[in-house]
Amino acid sequence: MELRDDLVIEPVRDGAGYRACERLQQAVWGFADLAVIPDHLIHMVVNAGGLLLGAFDGIGPGREMIGFTLSVVGLLDGGVLRHYSLMAAVRPDWQDRGVGYKLKLAQRERVLAQGVGIITWTFDPLESRNAYFNLNKLGGVVTQYLPNYFGELRDARNRGIDTDRFLCQWHLEAPRVRSYLGGGRPPALALGDVETINRTQRTASGLRAPAGFRPDLRAHNLLFEIPSDLQTMRKDDLDLARTWRLEARRALGTYLDEGYVVTSLFRQGDRSFLVLEKSPLPKVLERP
């Protein structure tokens, strides 16, 4: 479904907008009140130089917020200035319509206008949908694996499984980013052309399960298979999702610690693979 012509994306700086952001957090993640970033804290973030962008379904008094991004200003090791994107969300009935992409483009424009060239955020290493969006569409790269980063989360999407995360860096003026935002995509791959770090096998239920990995590969490009749909797996077989979590932690943590970065998601049929590349990123850009 195409976006409506009257979609509006703009900074939010008022109490009504902050409270709309609270409601949207609950709608997207199923947060209990305790986990919602409240309006007064959002107000402080915005007034300290952070950025809340809202996406609205039109103009006028009856419009509703249907998506948002919230980021704060911070430093990477070495004093490199960055925006740290805390949250980005689109209301469920507006998902898969390009709203999230438009929000990230607007966030990039506003952050660059502040003189900041990097936005970082975290996402689940096993979420293939997020990997495709963050890496293949936006041109971000993953530089670090963060085990159980948030500790125990109680929202509907994360309950019952460790909160391991990737650190994603979006270098806003990089040639890679400019290319992808202009319609470019990662180089085409074929399964078998690139060595795969891990082995998987199909279970009786049709889901794929980890079956070990190799820690000793040294090719410039490598693949690591992840579930094609983590949320469905969580609902159908939470123990299997937890097994995937531990396997990914060991394997991806090993390779990222050795200087690989995750650069894209590759799909073949119903299978999803992260693409790892040996990359000499400056050390100053490798910490959250």
Buried (B, 14 or more C-beta within 10 A) or exposed (E): EEEEEEBEBBEBEEEEBBBBBBEBBBBBBBBEEEBBBBBEEBBEBBEEEBBBBBBBBEEEEEBBBBBBBBBBBBEBEEEBBBBBBBBBBBBEEBBEBBBBBBBBBBBBEBBBEEEBBBBBBBBBBBBBBBBBBBBBBBBBBBBBBBBEBEEEBEBEBBEEBBBBBBBBBBBBEBEBBEEBBEEBEBEEBEBEEBEBBBEBEEEEEEBBBBEEBEEEBEEEBBBBBBBBBBBEBBEEBEEBBBEBBEBBBBBBBBBBEEEBBBBBBBBEEEBBBBBBBBEEEEEEBBBB
